[in-house]
Amino acid sequence: MNWKKELANNITTVDELEKALQKEFSKEEKEKLNEIVKQYPLSIPHYYLSLIDKDDENDPIRKLCIPSTKETDLTGSFDTSGESNNTVVVGLQHKYKQTGLLLSTNQCGMYCRHCFRKRLVGLNSDEIMNHLKEIIAYIKEHDEINNVLISGGDAFLNNNRIIHSYLEDLSSIEHLDLIRFGTRTPVTFPMRINGDQELLNILREYSRKKKIYVVTHFNHPNEITKESIKAVKNLLNSEVVLKNQTVLLKGVNDNPDVLATLINKLTAIGINPYYIFQCRPVSGVKNQFQLPLKEGYHIVEKTKSKLNGHGKCFRYVMSNKRGKIEILGNLSDTTMLFKFHEAKYDKDMGKIFQLDIKDEQCWIEEASIK
């Protein structure tokens, strides 16, 4: 089946979800879920839903795709890393000197419940690019930019004509070393890749002109299936480089055995780990998925003890308004050590700092960094 037709069959209503799960929600639960879906859209491919253990209310895959009443907790922020302040052209962010971040679409193959762009995904197109010529002109004028990340939403939810257009324009810019795509389609909607030879041909053609990296987003070993492995192989055969970033999520992968199994399986199929992210304090996400920093560090270090050298090629980081900050470890029972891995301001580049961190603390605000 054509991937667009398959996508149109996604589960998008609470009634459809009841039918698919073969479970009737209570009247109160259904009312709350319908309220949530109005604010944060529901969209689940039938493929991804098939990975759920329907008899397990705490199934990790379920938590990633099915709305929870916990999403009504709006504590936190809808823009935790200051994306709006880094927008230089509508659809293009320039927070870090070497990187241009292009918001190409507000659509995804699936709307993940832990998404940090809940403010726009499936809803708001105000921040999405619609003037490619202006964006290309900006990148050409800023030769400090040596790579562009095409994100969204999901970059591979663009049609092939648009993807081809991006690659044609960007690959002609001499000072760009590489082009990245951020996508979760190999995980949630692998038929986008497995059923589209044209896309694979485009990637192969342009990867020979300017190196292309595809950054995937596997969060749990159960997402590594026959179909997702096929998508990975197809991408590798298209001569792109594959890396993965994972978000540390309560109730999903907050266990060293689970996290180590995930990373070991990823390296076995040709994906190198890139980042493990501290879950952001996003409204509708924070209460459900965030873990304390001390606990997160403990989980990550225990995980590393179960990995080989290639599996350890990642950094445990958090992204706040001042930059991407590596969580280095505990100095004492009350103090943790951090380092700016990437920084918005030159004065923060490479800075190492320590902070008193409470046991239940899940985030550090930019103002607390001296």
C-alpha positions in Angstrom: 0.0 0.0 0.0 1.1 3.6 -0.7 2.6 5.1 2.5 0.3 8.1 2.3 -2.8 5.9 2.1 -1.5 3.9 5.0 -0.9 7.0 7.0 -4.5 8.1 6.3 -5.6 4.9 8.1 -3.9 6.0 11.4 -5.9 5.9 14.6 -6.9 9.5 15.3 -9.9 9.4 17.6 -10.7 8.0 21.0 -13.5 5.9 19.5 -11.0 4.3 17.0 -8.6 3.7 19.8 -11.2 1.9 21.9 -11.9 -0.4 18.9 -8.3 -1.0 18.2 -7.5 -1.8 21.9 -10.7 -3.9 22.2 -11.3 -2.0 25.4 -14.1 0.3 26.5 -13.0 3.4 28.4 -15.1 4.7 31.3 -17.3 7.7 30.6 -15.1 10.0 32.7 -11.9 8.6 31.1 -13.3 9.0 27.6 -14.2 12.6 28.3 -10.7 13.4 29.6 -9.1 11.7 26.6 -11.2 13.6 24.2 -10.2 16.8 25.8 -6.5 15.9 25.6 -6.8 14.9 21.9 -8.3 18.3 21.1 -5.2 19.9 22.6 -2.6 17.3 21.6 -3.7 15.3 18.5 -3.8 11.6 18.5 -2.3 9.7 15.5 -1.0 6.1 15.8 -0.1 3.8 12.8 -1.7 0.4 13.0 1.9 -1.0 12.7 3.1 0.7 15.9 -0.1 -0.2 17.8 0.6 -3.8 17.0 3.7 -3.6 19.2 1.6 -3.0 22.3 0.8 -5.7 24.9 -2.9 -4.8 25.1 -3.2 -6.7 28.4 -0.5 -4.6 30.1 -1.6 -1.1 31.2 2.1 -0.3 31.9 3.4 -1.5 28.5 6.2 1.0 27.5 5.1 1.2 23.9 1.6 2.0 25.1 3.0 4.9 27.1 4.7 6.3 24.0 1.7 6.5 21.8 -1.6 6.4 23.8 -2.8 9.6 25.5 -2.8 9.6 29.3 -4.9 11.7 31.6 -1.6 12.9 33.1 -1.3 15.1 30.0 -3.8 17.5 31.6 -1.0 18.6 34.0 0.2 21.8 32.3 3.1 22.6 34.7 6.2 23.3 32.7 6.7 25.1 29.4 5.8 24.7 25.8 9.2 26.0 24.7 11.8 24.7 27.1 14.9 25.5 25.1 13.9 28.9 23.7 13.3 27.9 20.1 11.2 30.9 19.3 14.0 33.3 20.3 16.5 31.5 18.0 14.3 31.8 14.9 16.1 33.9 12.3 13.8 33.2 9.4 10.4 31.6 9.8 11.2 27.9 9.8 14.9 28.3 10.5 16.6 28.4 13.9 20.2 29.4 14.5 21.0 28.7 18.1 24.4 27.1 17.7 27.0 28.7 15.5 27.7 25.7 13.3 24.1 24.4 12.9 21.0 25.6 11.1 17.8 23.9 12.3 15.1 23.8 9.7 11.5 23.1 10.8 10.2 21.5 7.6 6.8 20.3 8.7 4.5 20.0 11.7 3.4 16.5 10.7 4.6 13.1 12.1 3.9 9.5 11.3 2.9 9.2 14.9 2.3 11.8 17.6 4.5 10.7 20.4 3.1 11.5 23.9 6.6 12.7 25.1 7.1 15.2 22.2 8.9 18.4 23.2 7.3 20.3 20.4 3.7 19.7 21.5 3.0 23.4 20.9 3.1 22.9 17.1 3.2 19.2 16.1 -0.1 18.4 14.3 -1.4 21.8 15.3 0.4 25.0 14.5 2.2 25.8 11.3 3.3 29.3 12.4 6.9 28.2 13.0 7.2 25.9 10.0 9.2 27.0 7.0 7.3 28.2 3.9 10.0 30.4 2.3 12.9 28.1 1.3 14.6 30.7 -0.8 15.0 33.0 2.2 16.3 30.2 4.3 18.8 29.1 1.7 19.9 32.7 1.3 20.5 33.0 5.1 22.6 29.8 5.2 24.7 31.0 2.2 25.4 34.3 4.0 26.5 32.6 7.2 29.5 30.5 6.3 30.0 29.5 10.0 27.1 27.1 9.5 28.6 23.8 8.4 25.6 21.5 8.9 21.9 21.8 8.6 19.4 19.6 10.5 16.1 19.1 8.7 13.5 18.4 11.4 9.9 19.1 12.1 7.6 17.3 13.0 9.2 14.5 11.1 11.4 15.4 8.2 10.5 12.2 6.3 6.8 13.2 6.4 7.6 15.6 3.6 7.0 14.3 0.1 9.8 13.2 -2.1 9.6 16.3 -4.2 10.2 18.6 -1.2 13.0 16.4 0.2 14.7 16.5 -3.2 14.3 20.3 -3.3 16.0 20.6 0.1 18.9 18.4 -0.8 19.4 20.0 -4.2 19.6 23.5 -2.7 21.6 22.6 0.4 24.1 20.3 -1.3 25.1 23.2 -3.6 26.3 25.3 -0.6 30.1 24.8 -0.4 30.6 25.5 3.3 28.1 22.8 4.4 29.9 19.6 5.4 26.8 17.5 5.9 23.0 17.5 6.0 21.0 15.8 8.7 17.4 14.5 8.8 15.6 14.0 12.1 13.1 11.2 11.8 11.2 8.6 13.8 9.7 6.9 10.8 12.1 3.9 10.9 10.6 3.3 14.4 6.9 4.2 14.2 6.2 4.1 10.5 8.8 2.0 8.6 6.6 1.6 5.5 7.5 5.2 4.7 11.0 4.0 3.9 10.5 0.3 3.0 7.8 1.1 0.5 9.4 4.0 -1.3 12.4 3.3 -3.5 12.2 6.8 -4.9 13.1 8.3 -1.5 16.0 5.8 -1.1 17.3 6.8 -4.6 17.2 10.5 -3.7 19.1 9.9 -0.5 21.7 7.8 -2.3 22.1 10.4 -5.1 22.7 13.3 -2.7 24.7 11.5 -0.1 27.4 11.1 -2.8 27.4 14.9 -3.2 27.1 16.0 0.5 27.2 13.5 3.3 23.7 12.8 4.7 23.1 11.7 8.3 19.8 10.3 9.4 19.2 10.6 13.1 16.6 8.1 14.4 14.7 8.0 17.7 14.5 4.5 19.2 13.4 4.6 22.8 12.8 0.9 23.7 14.0 -2.5 22.5 10.5 -3.5 21.5 10.6 -0.9 18.8 13.4 -2.9 17.1 11.4 -5.2 14.8 11.7 -7.0 11.5 10.1 -4.0 9.8 12.3 -1.4 11.5 15.4 -3.4 10.9 14.5 -3.6 7.2 14.1 0.3 7.2 17.5 0.6 8.8 19.1 -1.7 6.2 17.4 0.2 3.3 18.8 3.5 4.7 22.3 2.1 5.1 22.2 0.7 1.6 21.4 4.3 0.5 24.8 5.3 1.8 23.6 7.5 4.6 25.0 7.5 8.1 22.7 6.4 10.9 22.8 7.7 14.5 20.2 7.5 17.3 19.1 9.7 20.1 17.0 8.4 22.9 15.1 10.3 25.6 15.3 8.9 29.1 11.6 8.3 30.0 10.0 7.3 33.3 8.1 4.0 32.8 9.6 3.4 29.4 13.4 2.9 29.5 14.4 4.0 33.1 16.1 0.7 33.7 19.8 -0.1 32.9 19.0 -3.5 31.5 16.3 -2.1 29.1 18.5 0.8 28.0 21.6 -1.4 27.5 19.5 -3.9 25.5 18.3 -1.1 23.3 21.7 0.3 22.6 23.4 -3.1 22.1 20.6 -4.0 19.5 21.1 -0.6 17.8 24.8 -1.0 17.4 24.2 -4.6 16.1 22.1 -3.3 13.2 24.4 -0.4 12.3 23.1 2.6 14.3 25.5 4.4 16.6 24.1 6.0 19.8 24.3 9.8 19.6 22.6 11.3 22.7 20.6 10.2 25.6 18.4 13.2 26.5 17.1 14.2 29.8 13.3 14.6 29.3 12.4 18.2 29.0 9.9 19.9 31.4 7.3 20.3 28.6 3.7 21.0 29.6 1.7 17.8 29.3 5.0 15.7 29.4 6.9 16.7 32.5 4.6 15.1 35.1 4.4 11.8 33.2 7.9 11.2 31.9 10.6 13.2 33.7 13.1 11.5 36.0 15.3 13.2 38.6 18.8 14.1 37.4 20.5 12.0 40.0 18.5 9.0 39.2 19.0 9.5 35.5 22.8 9.7 35.9 22.7 6.5 38.0 20.7 4.7 35.2 23.0 5.9 32.5 26.2 4.9 34.3 24.8 1.4 35.1 23.8 1.1 31.4 27.4 2.0 30.3 28.7 -0.9 32.4 26.7 -3.3 30.1 27.9 -1.8 26.8 31.0 -2.2 24.5 33.0 0.8 23.4 30.8 1.6 20.4 27.7 1.5 22.6 29.3 4.1 24.9 29.6 6.7 22.1 26.9 8.9 23.4 26.5 11.8 25.9 23.8 12.2 28.5 22.6 15.7 28.0 19.9 18.2 28.5 18.9 21.2 26.3 17.9 24.4 28.0 17.8 28.0 26.7 21.6 28.5 27.0 22.7 25.3 25.4 23.1 21.6 25.3 24.6 20.6 28.7 26.3 17.3 29.4 25.5 15.7 32.8 28.9 14.6 33.9 28.1 13.1 37.3 27.9 13.4 41.1 30.6 15.2 43.1 28.9 14.6 46.4 25.5 13.6 47.8 24.2 17.1 47.0 26.4 18.4 44.1 26.5 17.4 40.4 29.0 18.4 37.7 27.9 19.7 34.3 29.6 20.9 31.1 28.3 22.9 28.1 28.6 20.5 25.2 27.1 23.2 22.9 26.4 26.8 23.8 24.3 29.6 22.5 26.8 32.2 23.8 30.5 32.2 23.3 31.1 32.8 27.1 29.6 29.4 27.8 31.6 27.4 25.3 33.1 24.4 27.1 32.3 25.7 30.5 32.3 23.2 33.4 30.2 24.1 36.4 28.7 22.5 39.5 25.3 22.9 41.1 23.6 21.8 44.3 20.9 19.4 43.0 18.0 18.2 45.1 17.1 14.5 45.0 13.8 15.2 43.2 15.2 17.9 40.9 14.7 17.0 37.2 16.0 20.1 35.4 18.3 23.1 35.7 17.2 26.5 34.6 19.6 28.7 32.7 19.5 31.4 35.3 21.0 29.1 37.9 24.2 28.7 35.9 26.8 31.3 36.9 
